Amino acid sequence: MTVSQQLVFLFLCIGMFMISSVSGHARWKYPTPRTSDSGLKSYPCGGVEFFGNGQPVTILQPGKQILQFEETISHTGAPFRIALSINSDSNYEKYILIDHIPHNDQSDSSSLKVYQYLVDIPNIKCQKCSISLTNPMTDKQSGCCSYPTTKTGNSELCGSVYHSCANIQINGTVELSNFKYNYTGPCGDYTQESSSWTKQSDDSWKLDNMYTGFYVPPTSQQCSRFKISCNETYPEVSNNSQNGNSNNEPKTTISNCIPSSCVAPFVFYFMIVLFVLLNIN
């Protein structure tokens, strides 16, 4: 094999690795996501446009109902969050529906898992709403982390997070101008959080714990900056207790640049290099 052929083979291997890295980790199943890409790592929806042309829209009725999401590659103890945004992708933090959904560590890490979870959809008239799934990779963290913002500089920002968004229409009765929302479930920093799930007849997984209201992680899976109810105040934490920064927006890092929108320019570059190398005498 000539030197040029060896270089071509090397670049092909690198290119295939980069393409395979976008194969994903978590995405909506129902409601139907904007894109089937499960490897979106930029907040809040991986750079996928809100109500973009040709995207699916799922009609939901208000009230409690089962939603489903898929985990294509398992990360031990990586919890989930579900939130709503109205008329844009700008207010998911205002309308958190469920936070700290525990991970299912029981099944094969390489197999696709379908989770089902009971979610209470608000009673509003919303022609253009979006529901987001957020999945921080706490198995990649040395300790607790906060997302999508740090809370007072005491928390480290979660460095690797997957996102999926679905366009929805909610056929409720309350006009948006009169809608008031108050999330009372758990919130705060994330750590490795897992619980027991049972496989259903349709091969999806359902959380074992029977509970009223919201699931709350056991104390062994709670960070110092964690609240059982978001109506409570955070406990006092020393500024030296956690590494962190005081930025109010998620940092853009190389690890965040994994989706196809980031990889495509690199693949194009490799294709040019390969073309040149193949034409070397």
N, C-alpha and C positions, 0 to 999 in steps of 0.2 A: 504494500500500500504506500503510495507516494505521500509526501508531506501535505500537499494540498488536499488529498483525499482524507487524510487523518483529520485535518482541520474541519473539513466538511462534516465528517462523522461527529466530531465534538460539538459543532454548532447545532447539528440536528438533535443531539441528545439534550443539549441545554434548552433548545426551543420546545421540544416535546415535554420537558419537565415543567417549563413555564406555563404551557397550555394546560397541562394536567392539573396544575395548582389552582386553577379557577373552577375545578369541578364541584367544589362547594362544601357546605357544612349544614346550613339550616335555611328553610324557606317555608312559606305558607303552602298548605294543600287546599284547605277551605277556610276562608274565601280564596278564590283563585288569585295567585300573585301577579303582579305586573310583568314579571319575567320569571322564567324557570331557573335562572341562575341562583344557586345557593351559596355562592362565594362572595357576596357583596360586603365590603368591609368599610365603606365610608358612610358616615351618619348623614341623614336618618334612613335613607332608602337606597343606598349604594349608587347614587347618582342617576337613578332611573326616574324619569320625569313623572310628575303628578298628573294623572289622567292624560297620559300621552296618547297620540293617535294609535288606534288599533288595540289598545290595552283592554283587557276584560274588566267588567264592572259587575260585582256581585250585589244583589239586592237582599238586604237583611231586614227582618222585623225586629223591633225592640224587645228586650227581655232576655232571660237566660237561655243560652243555646250552646250546643257543642261546636267548637271550632277545632280544626285540625292543622297541625304543622309537622313538617318532616325534618329529620336530622339525617343528613346523608353521610356524614363522618362524625363519629362520636368523640366528645371531649369530656373526660371524667369531671363530674361536678360542675359543669358549665350551666348556670341557670338561664331562665328565659324571662322576658318582659313583654307584655302586650299593651299597646297604647293607641289612642285615637287622635286623629288630627282633622280639623274642619276647614274645608275650602282651600287648603294648601298643605305643604309638608312642614309648616312652621310651628305647630303647637302640640306636638306629641307630649311634651313635658307637662302640659296643662291638663291633659286628659288621660292619665294612666288608668288602665282598666284592671290589670293584674300584674303584680311584680313578684319577683323571687319565686317563680315556678321552678321547683326542684328538677334536677337532671335525673334521667333514668340510666344508671350505671350497670344495669343487669345484663343487657344483651351484647352481642358481638359488636365491637367498636367499628368494624368496617361495613356492617350491614345497615341498610336504610331502616330507620325507625319512624313510625307515624305516631305522634302524640295526639290524644284528644283531650280537650279541656273545656270546662263549663265557664262561659264568659257572659257577663251581663251587659248587653248592648243598650246604651242610653235611649230613652224615649224622645227622640228628636226628629224633626223633618230635615234631612240632610241629603241633598242631591249629589254633592261631591264631598265625601268623607274618605279618609284613608285609615287603615289599621296596620300598625307596624308590629313586627316581631323582632326583638333584639336579643342577641345571644352572646354575652361576654365570655371569652375563653379564660375562665379563672384558673384553669389548669396550667396556664402559661405565666401566672403571676406568682410572685414570692410571698404575697400577703393579700390583704383586702384591697379592693380598688373601687373607684367611683366611675359612673358613666351615665349620661354623656358629658357631664361637667363635674368638676371638682367642687366640693361643698364649702370650703373656707381655706383651702390650701392644705388641709390636714390629710387629704387622701391622694393616693396615686391614681392617675387616670388609667382605666383598663386599656391595655395596649393593643389587644386583638379582639375585635367584636364583629359578629356577623349580623346582617340586616336583611329583612324581607318586608315588602309593603304590598298591600292589596287595596285596590280602589273599591269602595263600597257606596251604596246608596241605602240610607236608613229611612224606612217608611214609618216614622213615629208621628206623634201629635203635637209636640212642643216646638214652637218656632225657635229658630236659632237665637233671635234677639231676646228670648225669655229663658234660654237654657242656662242653668246653673249646675255646676258639677263639683263634687267634693269627694276625692278619693280617700278612703279611710283604711285601706289595706297596708301591709308592710312595705317599707321602703328603706333606702339607705345603701351603704356600700355592699359590694358583692364579694363572696368568697366561694370556695368549692361547696356547692349545695346539692344534695341528692336525697332521694327518698325511694320507697318501694312502689313500683308500678306493676300492674297485672296485664298480661297480654290478652286481648279480646278475641272473639271469634273471627273478626275481620282482620286480624293481625295487627291492629293498632294497640296502643298502650294507654291505660287509664290509671291515674294515681290511686293507690290503695287507701290512703288516709281518708277517712270520712270526717268532714269538718263543716261547720256552718260559717258563712262569711268567707274569709280568705285563709288560704294555707299560710302557716307561719313556720319558718325553719326552726329546728331545735336550737337551743342556746349554743350548742357546740358548733353550729354553722352560722352563727351571727357575728358580724363584725362589731367593733366598738361603736362605729357610727351606723347603727341600725335601729329602726323603730318598728315596733309591732304594729303601730298605727301611725300613719303620716300626720295625724292630728297632734301627736306628741312632739316634744322638743328633743333634739339630739342630746345625749349625755355629753358632758364636758370632756374634751380630749386634749391632751397636751400637744403642743405644736411639734414636739419631738417624737410623738408616738408613731407617726407614719411619714414616709417620704412622700412628697407631692409637689404640686405647683398650684398656683392660684388662677390659672387661665379658666375662662368660662366657656371655652369652646374645645371640642375634641382636637387633639394634636393630629396633624397629618404626618405620618411617618412612612418609611418604606414598607413596614409590615402592613399598613393600611392599604397599600396600593396593589391589591391582589386581583380585583375583578377584571373582567375582560376589557373594560375601558382603559385600564392601566396597562394591561399586558399587550394589547394590540400593537402599540407603537414599537415595542421591543421585538415582537414577532416580525413586523415589517422590516425592521433593521436587520434582523438575522437573515431574512429572505434575500435582501440586497447583498449582504456579505456572501451568502452561499452562491448567488448568481455570479459574483465576481470571481470567487474561488474556482468555480466549475469551468470558468473560461480561461483560467491560467494555463499556459502551455506547460 
